[in-house]
Amino acid sequence: MKYRTLAGEKVSVLGFGCMRFPTTTGKPSDIDFDKSAAMLKFAVENGVNYFDSAYVYHDEKSEPFIGEVLKPYRDRIKFATKCPTWRIKSEDDFDTMLREQLKRLQTDYIDFYLMHALDKDRFDNIVMKYNIMDKLKEAKASGKIKHIGFSFHDDCETFKRIIDASPLWEFCQIQYNYINLNYQAGTEGLSYARKKGLDVIIMEPLLGGKLANPAPQVAKTLSDEKTPVEWAMDFLWNREEVSVILSGMSTLEQVRDNVSYADRAEIGMLTKENLDMLLKTKEVFDTMAIVPCTQCAYCMPCPFGLDIPKIFEAYNATASRGMGRAKEIYAELTVGADKCKKCKKCESICPQSIEISANMTKAAEIFK
């Protein structure tokens, strides 16, 4: 395993994202204990020391699960977790949730604590309104958290403004991959964070799995020298601004593969020809993308029973995999896109700012 520096700490270049564990029933809360525990233990034993969770992951079961499984390894690992900013209605809410997270994780302190999914509205009307920066400072002074950061979903100008708003930020977490070069914080934000002294964690390196199993038209632009996953990971490890790449792994095979890729990670590991190839792949991908859904499932559960990520998987497949495969995916659904009531509850939490209700109408028309 290779290591880099995050807020002065030695961290593995591969971080374990704890939001996509296998489940026994398909419900996020029903984590398959044996399979998931084996994945975590293999990761630790092979040098992964950064484990990223959040208050809401797996319907609030992720933190208690990793707290139990990783307790014997606590002196060897770093816990990262996030405060759900959208649930804060008072200053006291911050303290209440932090206490609960420490209990869930069975630890006295959290190594890396992030304000979750900041955008302009949440930063102005929650973080600033309820003096959360002061609360973070107090939590760090008391030893409950070691390092202060935020994860981000908005435009680059907002990203810069949040960074510049406080000297307390030590690190940040952004969505970035060889497709999302100019999306949200993007390459410009990545460089800006580094210039301002913040270390950077990368989420969605595989764009919700789209870069792991790309459409045939996309895949054929990639050299078979490496797997599509390794190309995507290497694109990020190639950059000196990147401290950790998070992978939301769902099988032991994925953990094994990603650990092997991380063993070869180096800054400057890609040639100009490699980078040109990935830019070409982006061009092909961009002509086929319909909805930028990453399958994060923050939109779930839908009050009307729609499996929103699955519907978008089928909808996107109409462009990337053909209508036949798209219809097969759509046929697996029990509730169709036409049952969307346009309540827009999902849109208020979507990190990608997708106009879900409008796209449901389009999907329903296609699959009618």
Disulfide bonds with the S-S distance in Angstrom:
none
